[in-house]
Amino acid sequence: MPSKYEIKYLKEDGYEEWDNFVDESPQGCIFCRSWWLKAVCSSGFEILTLRKNGKIIAGMPFYSKIIIRQKFVHMPRFTQTLGVLLAPPSTEKYEKRLSEEMYILDILAENTPKFNYFSMNFHYNFTNWLPFYWAGYDQTTAYTYVIEDSTDLKKVFSDFNYSKKKNIKKAEQLVIVRSDLSSKDFYSHHSLTLRKQGEFISYDYDLFKRIYDTVYKHSAGKTLYAIDKQSNIHAAIFVVFDKKSAYYLISTIDPDYRNSGAATLLLRDAMAYVSQYTKRFDFEGSMIRGVENSFRKFGAIQKPYFIISRNNCSLPIKILLRLRSLGIRMVREFGLLDGSRISDFK
């Protein structure tokens, strides 16, 4: 590596510099910020950076756990995307830009921490995974849905499918929307609505409270909920955002009021709220047919992104992981996962 390039892991006194880089990078988002990683990574995290002439030009945050004496590098809970972050291109000449990108990605792929299993979601603005392919990684394409410009609310709402507009009109007659449901009440409502469906919540309250407290501290999150005259909460939603994009993080819907249209009303009002602070609205995607269909009806644009992985585990662990993957896929097909996204909409 030429002397002007330097690769190293950041220490905590470098987190402010990292967060500034996140602001600059086309792949940077709220989930890559040091304060978000502190909230969601209970066992700590690492940030690998590449510098050129002393300035960060690329980086990758990593979250890992030891499971059955195997090191797993994977996505933290409620974190949509991590992966490689690159500095804005330094030249408009395509060949030169791509050549430098290839060199940078080669370095990062070769210097990831030692692991037995690796799986990470990359931002949809990351489009070149060739160096990871050459390094022995695999890739799966997944999809999210994004409203690119939520600042023109009149246009955004006019692009809603007729069924969504109908749901909103219905809900407006049944509920009112309030904001800032407490972390305890939000979590309790989600637990209750899942129990009514014979399901169990898949995340603990301590994790949720850390996320909730962190985003509220940084003015980067909001809860909205729909309540009727009898004080029944029909649905609640938790969105997080930075100056680049908002993300539909969690929703909870009481099955007793699923047909009230409250979930659609909350999403409309969430879009209106976050449009004061950011331009994009990311539904965080879903590979489940019914949920994908619902997101599409909000007029959102489909965005493919990469899940890059590599499995160096021993054969018995590989078999266990394969069985787990098949089990999760079957559960998803039948719509029985933790309810935060699968059973949201009609």
N, C-alpha and C positions, 0 to 999 in steps of 0.2 A: 504494500500500500504506500503510495507517495507520502512524503512527510507532511504535506499540507492537510492530509486527511487523518482524523483521529477518531477511534471508536471506543466508547466507554459507557458504563452505567452511571446514571445520575445519582447524586446524593440529595438529601432533602433540601440542602441550601441551593440546589439548582432547579427546584420546582417552579419558582416564579419565571425563570427563563424558559422552562418547558411550556408553561401555560401561555406565555407570549408567542411561542412557536406554534402552539395549537391554534391560536387566533389567525396566524398567517397561512397555515397549511390548508390546501384545498381539501384534505382528508380530515382536518381537525374538527372536533365536535365536542360537545359537553362530556361525552363518555370517556374522552382521553385526558380530561383535566385532572390534575393531581388531587384536587379536593373530592372529585367524584370517585376516583380510585381508592382514596382513603376510606370512603364511606362503604364501598361495596366489597373491598378485598380484605376479608377478615384476617387472613394470614399474611398480609403484606403484598407488595408488588414491586416490580422492577421496571425501569425505563432505560432501554438501550438507545444510545444516540450516536449519530455520526456527525462529526464536525469537519468543516472545510475552512481553513484559515481562521480557526477559533470559533466559527459560527455554526450553530446547529443547522444542518441541511436535511436531516432525516432522522426518524426515530420509530421505536416500537415499544409500547407498554406491554408488560407480561404479568399475568396472574397465574400462579401455580399452586398445586396441592400435592402432597404425598398420599397416595391411596394404594394400599396393599404393597408397600415398598416400591411403588412406581411413581415417577414424577409426571403429573398431568398439567400441561399448560393449556388453559381453556378460558372461555368467556366467563366473567363474573355474572351473577344474577342481575337482571334488569339492565344489562349493558348491551346495547344493540350492535356496536361496532368498535373495534380497536384497530389492529392491523398496522400497516406501515403508514406513516405520515411523511410527506415530502414537502420540501420548501417549494414556493411558486417557481415555475421555470425561469432560468436565468437567461434564456435565449429564445427567440422565436423560430430559429432554424430547427426543423423537425428532426433531422438526422442527428445533429449535435445534442439536442435535448434528449432524444431517446438513448443515445449512446451513454450519456452521463447517468441517466436513470438506470440503465442496465448495470452499470458499474456499481452504483449505490445499492441496488437491490441484491446484487451478488454478495456484497460485503455483509449486508444485514442477514441474508439467508444463511451465510456461513457462520455467523456469530450469534445466532439465537442460543439461549441457555440450553444446556444438556437436558434432555427430556426423554421420557418413554412414550408419551402421547402428546400430540399437539393438535389443537383445533381452534381456529380463530376466524371471526367474521371481519372482513375488510370493508372499508367504506365504499359506497358505489362509485365514488370518484377515483378509486384505484382500479385501473384497467389492465395492468401489465403484470401478470403473475409468472411469466416465463422463467425468470431466474429461480423462482421457488420450484417450478417444474423440473428444471435442470438439477436442482439440489435434492430431488427425490420426494417432493411433496405432491399431494393430490389436491384436486379442486372440485368443489360442488357449487353450482350456481343456485342462489336463492333470490327472492324478490321482495322488495318493499314497495310501498306506494307513497308518492310524495305530491303535495300541492306546491308547485314551484314558487308561486307568488300569492301569498295570502293577504297582501296589503289592500288589494281591490276586493273588498268583501262582497260587494254587490255581484261582481262577476263570479267569485268563488261560489256563492250560494246559488246563483243561477245555473251553475254547472252540476248541481246535485241532481241525481235521478229523481223522477217523479215520486217514487215510493219514499225516498228520504224526506222530500218536502211535505208529503202527506203525514209522515210520522211526526214531523216537527209541529205542524198545525194541530195535530191531535194532542201532543204532549203539552202544548201551550195552554190548553183548556183544562189540563189535569194537575199540573205541577208548577211550582216556581223553582227557579235556579238560584242557589246560594253558593257562596264560595268559602274556602278555608275550613273544610271539615278537618277536625283534628286527626293526627296520626292514629290515635287509639280508636276513634270512632270509625275512621275509614277501614282500618284493619278488622275491626269487629264486624262491620257490615259485610266485608268480603268473606270472612269466615262463616258468618251466618248464611249468606246466600249460597255458598258452596255446600254447606251441610244440608240445606233444603234439597239439593240435587244429589245427595249421597256422595259428595266429594269432600276432599280435605284440602285445606290451603297448603301450598307447597313452599312457602317461605315463612321465616319466623318474624315475630314482631320487632325484635331488636334490629335486624337488618333493615326492615322497612322504616323504623324510626330514625335510624342513622341517615338513610337517604332523604327522608322527609325533612329532617332538621337541617341537613346540609344544603339542600336546594333552596329552602326558605331563607336560610342565612345568606345565601348568595343571590337572593332575588331571582331564582332560576327555576321555580316550580310553582304549581297552583293546583289545588283540589277544587272541583266543582261538584255539586250534588243536586239532585232533583227531589223535591219533597212535596207531598200533597197536604191538603188542609187537615188531614188527620195525623200529620207528623210522620207518615210512612215515607222512608227514603226508597225511591224507586230504583235509582242508579247513582253511581258516583264515578268520577274520572280523575286521574292524576296525570298531569302533563308536566314535562320538564323542557327547558329551552335555554338557548344562549343566543347571541346575536346572529348566528348563522341559520339555526333551525329549531323548531319545536318538535317534540316527540310525544306520541301517545303512549304513555308508559304502562298504565294499569287502568282497567275499568272493572266495576263490580255492578251487577244487575240482579235485583231480586226477581227470581223466577215467577213470583206471584204477580208481578207487574211488568212482565216482559213485553206485553202488547201495548203498553202506554206510550211507547215512542220516546221515552225519556233519554235513552242512550244516545239517540240521534240528536236530540235537542242539546244535550251536554256537549257533544262534539262540535256542533255549530257554535255554541257560545265559547267553547275553549279556543276555537280558531279565531274568533273575534277578539278574545282577550290577548292571546299571544301575538296577534298581528301588530300590537303596539310596540313589540320588542324585537320581532324577528320576521323574516320574509317567508321562509319555508315551513310547511307542516308535514312531518313524516309520520305515517301511520305505523311504522316499524314492521310492516309486512306480515305475511302469514303464508304458509304453504298449504293451509287447510282450505278446501274448496269453498265452503260457505262463508268464511271470514274474508277470503280474497274477493269474493263476489261483492260483499258488503263494502269493502274499502273502495273498490272500483266505482261503485255507485255514488261516491262522493266527488267524482270528477278528478280523482288523483291519477297521476302518471306512474306507470310501472317502471321500476328501476332495478336492474339486475345487480347483484353483488356477489362476491366470492366468499365461500367458506373454504379456507385453505387448511389442510390437515396432513398429519403424518403419524403413523403408528409404528413405534419401535418396541412395543410391549412383547413380552413372552407369549408363546402360542396360547396357553390357557387364558391369559388376560385378554388376548385378541378375541377369543371365542366368546368370553363373557361380555365384552364390549359389543360384539356383533349381535348377541342375543338381546342385550339391552336396547340397542338401536332398533331392532325389529319390534321389540315390545312397545317402545315409545311410538313408533310409526303406526302400529295397530291401534294404540290408544287414541292417537290423533285422528285416525280415520273414523273412529267411532265417536269423536267429539267429547272425550271424557277427561281431558287434561285440566289443569287446575282452575279453569274457568275464567282466568284473567283476560283471555282474549277469545277463546274458542266459542263460547256460547253467548257472545255479546249481542248479536244482531239478528233480526229477522230479515 
